[in-house]
Amino acid sequence: MRKITPREYAVFSFIKQFLDDYEKSPTRREIGEAFSITTQGADYFVHRLIQRGVVSLRSDSVRNIRPTEKSLGRQPHLW
């Protein structure tokens, strides 16, 4: 797993918190609204987190962003 940037960490934390609060993953639009960025900008961060091995996508839903098993037990800011 490569180190993530502070902004990537913020998006990852938002995804985890959203899952905890609502028991479903956020959409790109919800991520964009939370960070005042476009949907495309949110998609960029999601794909960066996929490349870093922090999240993965499930193909069965629009709300398909999930933290990977590796990332759940670690402190991302220490990567």
CORVEN-V823173 format. One record per residue. N is the residue number from 0. RES is the residue in three letters. SS is DSSP state (~ for helix, > for strand, _ for the rest). PSI is psi in radians with two decimals (999 if undefined). OMEGA is omega in whole degrees, 0 to 359 (999 if undefined). Layout:
n->N res->RES ss->SS psi->PSI omega->OMEGA
n->N res->RES ss->SS psi->PSI omega->OMEGA
This chain:
n->0 res->MET ss->_ psi->2.19 omega->178
n->1 res->ARG ss->_ psi->2.75 omega->179
n->2 res->LYS ss->_ psi->2.55 omega->177
n->3 res->ILE ss->_ psi->2.71 omega->180
n->4 res->THR ss->_ psi->2.88 omega->177
n->5 res->PRO ss->~ psi->-0.66 omega->179
n->6 res->ARG ss->~ psi->-0.72 omega->177
n->7 res->GLU ss->~ psi->-0.70 omega->178
n->8 res->TYR ss->~ psi->-0.71 omega->179
n->9 res->ALA ss->~ psi->-0.75 omega->179
n->10 res->VAL ss->~ psi->-0.75 omega->178
n->11 res->PHE ss->~ psi->-0.79 omega->179
n->12 res->SER ss->~ psi->-0.70 omega->177
n->13 res->PHE ss->~ psi->-0.78 omega->180
n->14 res->ILE ss->~ psi->-0.82 omega->179
n->15 res->LYS ss->~ psi->-0.78 omega->181
n->16 res->GLN ss->~ psi->-0.71 omega->178
n->17 res->PHE ss->~ psi->-0.76 omega->177
n->18 res->LEU ss->~ psi->-0.74 omega->179
n->19 res->ASP ss->~ psi->-0.73 omega->184
n->20 res->ASP ss->~ psi->-0.74 omega->188
n->21 res->TYR ss->~ psi->-0.07 omega->181
n->22 res->GLU ss->_ psi->0.54 omega->173
n->23 res->LYS ss->_ psi->2.74 omega->182
n->24 res->SER ss->_ psi->2.71 omega->179
n->25 res->PRO ss->_ psi->2.73 omega->173
n->26 res->THR ss->_ psi->2.94 omega->176
n->27 res->ARG ss->~ psi->-0.64 omega->179
n->28 res->ARG ss->~ psi->-0.77 omega->180
n->29 res->GLU ss->~ psi->-0.67 omega->176
n->30 res->ILE ss->~ psi->-0.80 omega->180
n->31 res->GLY ss->~ psi->-0.76 omega->179
n->32 res->GLU ss->~ psi->-0.68 omega->181
n->33 res->ALA ss->~ psi->-0.55 omega->183
n->34 res->PHE ss->~ psi->0.15 omega->181
n->35 res->SER ss->_ psi->0.82 omega->176
n->36 res->ILE ss->_ psi->2.94 omega->180
n->37 res->THR ss->_ psi->2.92 omega->175
n->38 res->THR ss->~ psi->-0.66 omega->178
n->39 res->GLN ss->~ psi->-0.66 omega->176
n->40 res->GLY ss->~ psi->-0.72 omega->177
n->41 res->ALA ss->~ psi->-0.73 omega->179
n->42 res->ASP ss->~ psi->-0.66 omega->177
n->43 res->TYR ss->~ psi->-0.83 omega->181
n->44 res->PHE ss->~ psi->-0.67 omega->177
n->45 res->VAL ss->~ psi->-0.78 omega->180
n->46 res->HIS ss->~ psi->-0.57 omega->174
n->47 res->ARG ss->~ psi->-0.71 omega->178
n->48 res->LEU ss->~ psi->-0.59 omega->175
n->49 res->ILE ss->~ psi->-0.81 omega->179
n->50 res->GLN ss->~ psi->-0.60 omega->181
n->51 res->ARG ss->_ psi->-0.14 omega->178
n->52 res->GLY ss->_ psi->0.34 omega->184
n->53 res->VAL ss->_ psi->-0.62 omega->177
n->54 res->VAL ss->> psi->2.86 omega->174
n->55 res->SER ss->> psi->2.89 omega->179
n->56 res->LEU ss->> psi->2.41 omega->171
n->57 res->ARG ss->_ psi->2.54 omega->185
n->58 res->SER ss->_ psi->0.00 omega->188
n->59 res->ASP ss->_ psi->0.11 omega->186
n->60 res->SER ss->_ psi->2.79 omega->172
n->61 res->VAL ss->_ psi->-0.65 omega->178
n->62 res->ARG ss->_ psi->1.33 omega->193
n->63 res->ASN ss->_ psi->0.17 omega->183
n->64 res->ILE ss->> psi->2.20 omega->180
n->65 res->ARG ss->> psi->2.41 omega->173
n->66 res->PRO ss->> psi->2.54 omega->177
n->67 res->THR ss->_ psi->2.81 omega->178
n->68 res->GLU ss->~ psi->-0.67 omega->180
n->69 res->LYS ss->~ psi->-0.66 omega->187
n->70 res->SER ss->~ psi->-0.34 omega->186
n->71 res->LEU ss->~ psi->-0.61 omega->183
n->72 res->GLY ss->_ psi->0.12 omega->185
n->73 res->ARG ss->_ psi->2.81 omega->175
n->74 res->GLN ss->_ psi->1.78 omega->185
n->75 res->PRO ss->~ psi->-0.54 omega->182
n->76 res->HIS ss->~ psi->-0.19 omega->179
n->77 res->LEU ss->~ psi->-0.05 omega->182
n->78 res->TRP ss->_ psi->999 omega->999
